[in-house]
Amino acid sequence: MTLTGNWSYPTAIKFGVGRVGELAQACKDAGMSKPLLVTDKGLAELDITTQAVALLKDAGLGGHVFSEVDPNPNDKNVEEGVKVYRDGGHDGVVAFGGGSGLDLGKCVAFMAGQTRPLWDFEDIGDWWTRANADAIAPVIAVPTTAGTGSEVGRASVISNTDSHEKKIIFHPKMLPVTVICDPALTVGMPAFITAGTGLDAFAHCVEAYSSPHYHPMSQGIALEGMKLVKDNLPVAYADAQNLDARANMMSAAAMGATAFQKGLGAIHALSHPIGAVHNTHHGTTNAVCMPAVLKMNEPIIRARFEGVAAYLNIAGGFDGFCQFVDEFNASFSIPKNLSELGVKNPNIDKLVDAALRDPSCGGNPVTMDEVNTKALFEAVL
């Protein structure tokens, strides 16, 4: 382990039940007079969204909405959103929703002032320096799920509709200027979404803790994030109205996304191409992939997860942790493999190639290559 690193931590977060009522003031404080609320198709007509729009209207900020956002947001969604933003003369974005709405909203705010194409800003080397930083619009992020943690992230995951690959678009100024985390907004999530998004947060923490990179602050956040998911996801899953559990899961989501500055790994390297090609739910796909990845990484992470198991009150050290993951997944009716998840006739060679080109694989403790990555896909399929 090399004791060097580049560290960055989240932005201002307004956390608590009812804090969505501060949305309009947060927009004004960010200098917005005509924000565009970006959300996904499924959320557009729900009460929580119409209430947020009403808050903006009542404050004289308009009620402009863009909701042509797919579950796995793509370049065409970005293009349409940027057009709406520019044509409407907007001066900022309210990114409202789960990972898809948050990622698309951040990307619209980023791309609206750029002249270069989207893929010029992929998270490769210093490509982010190509952007005109002064033209990036401010974002207020309002998560309505507890999983991706995109509200505290500096990147968006966008699918390329031509290559069927998920790409990470990155710039430090994509980080929202203010986040409003209101646990009450997550109460209406279906149980399977509560589970899938919660297990996404868990995967973020597990992979960050496994990563070989040096970031002791993220290490501590990842450990506590795992504990919050273990203790609170079963409660939120069983009782949608339990606001304490919902609040702790929102915290775990933000913590997971903060922690994975330390790195992600093979779980995400596999789930990104699977989701891009087969349109599976991201968090659920992560959960399906986790047991096989833990097994592959065992030689390096076994000792590290002995301590994790002890902190989480799981008996049996690393082996006990792996057993817990299997039982945890089963308690939420997570499919045991990708075939059960709906992945049919996969092209394994293409998936392997995409996984090895995914930035996440660089944070895996065991170096990923064609042989072990193909073995992982075969194991999870």
Sequence and secondary structure as in RCSB ss.txt:
>XXXX:A:sequence
MTLTGNWSYPTAIKFGVGRVGELAQACKDAGMSKPLLVTDKGLAELDITTQAVALLKDAGLGGHVFSEVDPNPND
KNVEEGVKVYRDGGHDGVVAFGGGSGLDLGKCVAFMAGQTRPLWDFEDIGDWWTRANADAIAPVIAVPTTAGTGS
EVGRASVISNTDSHEKKIIFHPKMLPVTVICDPALTVGMPAFITAGTGLDAFAHCVEAYSSPHYHPMSQGIALEG
MKLVKDNLPVAYADAQNLDARANMMSAAAMGATAFQKGLGAIHALSHPIGAVHNTHHGTTNAVCMPAVLKMNEPI
IRARFEGVAAYLNIAGGFDGFCQFVDEFNASFSIPKNLSELGVKNPNIDKLVDAALRDPSCGGNPVTMDEVNTKA
LFEAVL
>XXXX:A:secstr
  S        EEEESTTGGGGHHHHHHHTT SS EEE  TTTTTSHHHHHHHHHHHHTTS  EEE    SS BH
HHHHHHHHHHHHTT   EEEEESHHHHHHHHHHHHHTT  S GGGGBSSTTGGGGS GGG   EEEEESSSSS G
GG SEEEEEETTTTEEEEEE GGGS SEEEE GGGGTT  HHHHHHHHHHHHHHHHHHHH  S  HHHHHHHHHH
HHHHHHHHHHHHH TT HHHHHHHHHHHHHHHHHGGG   HHHHHHHHHHHHH   HHHHHHHHHHHHHHHHHHH
HHHHHHHHHHHTT TTHHHHHHHHHHHHHHHTT  SSHHHHT  S  HHHHHHHHHHSGGGGG SS   HHHHHH
HHHHH 
